[in-house]
Amino acid sequence: MRIFLSAILVILPDTLIAATALDGIWVLDGPGTESEILLTEEGERLRIAYDLLEDDPSLYCTPASVARIWANPGSRVEIEQDEEHILISYELFDLRREIPFIKSSIADFPSTKNLEGTEFAQMGSSVAWYEGDRLIIESTNHIHGYIRTSRGIPQGSNTHAREELEVDGDILHITHTYTDESLFEQPLILQYSFNRLENVEIERYNCTDADYDWFIELNLHKEDQT
Amino acid sequence: MKKRLLFVFTIICLPILANAHHSTAANFTQEIISVKGIIERVRSVNPHSSILIKNTDDEGEITFWLIETTSRTTLNRQGVSLDVMEVGSEITATGRKGRREYTMYLQKISFEDGSEFFPRQDRD
């Protein structure tokens, strides 16, 4: 019996190649860059009112924004995809961000929750699609938070965010554009890069709230002496 | 005219290097200080591990200092353990002075026997 073997040339579409390249575990490479931040009067009001030592959501194991979660040194991020979703697992705060590949509409519930099931609207509601080999994620329905927690750069309910993810070899490049006419005079554009990690896993973070009250009480006797 | 407009547009779009956008870096000043004290408590947690020390000055006045460092996860990946910090032992902690009073971001621990402990810093 003759067995005819035929070689079948499979031409993978660019999107499938891109999807394969994006999957994996990544870690931030450096602080990245940001465009000039020009705040409106309302944005400046929120920035001035911000107290770094009290208002940073990170103190309470809460994501301040998507940008803050991406840009955390040393924390691993895992990207996985199937036909219907992209799942981004952030080691920081044990966050899981499930984003559907639906371009037509954005759900009204948050895309991100932690492993305990707590939802975080600070990270908005998102949808994703591919443009060529770039993954695009659009997000709305944010609640008040901070794009930059070191400086109190705010986000709010009118904030729209667009993330563009593109892989170049073992480097993941992300361009993150925030627009919000109530807070910014011009779009805020952040860019960062990530290195691919091999043979590692995402670890359970088990965040502990930063409670300084007990520590402040230890030195209260010093205030009594002044 | 077109060339001049193009030049202006380019200037506006030049990216600015993100400077200390990480809030950990912003919680601590650039001032380097050293504090000697007795270890009272050690916590290895995420996002920030810490060592509580009790400093007694020459006049007998006691001040508690909270020496903060990187996350438990990062320390584990560095192969570093805070188990070397024994409660009751005397150390000298050196690091960046915190904006919160009597806090410090750890750069180095010096033990009485002359040995030293260096956690790797979180990248800003």
Interface residues (C-beta under 8 A of the other chain):
Chain A: L28 G30 P31 G32 T33 E34 S35 E36 L52 L53 D56 S58 C61 A71 N72 P73 G74 S75 E91 L92 R148 T149 S150 R151 I189 L190 Q191 E203 Y205 N206 C207 T208 A210 Y212 F215 L218 N219 H221 K222 Q225
Chain B: I12 C13 P15 I16 L17 A18 N19 A20 H21 H22 S23 A25 A26 N27 R43 V45 N46 P47 H48 L52 E61 I62 T63 F64 L66 T70 S71 T73 T74 R77 R99 R100 E101 Y102 T103 D122 R123 D124
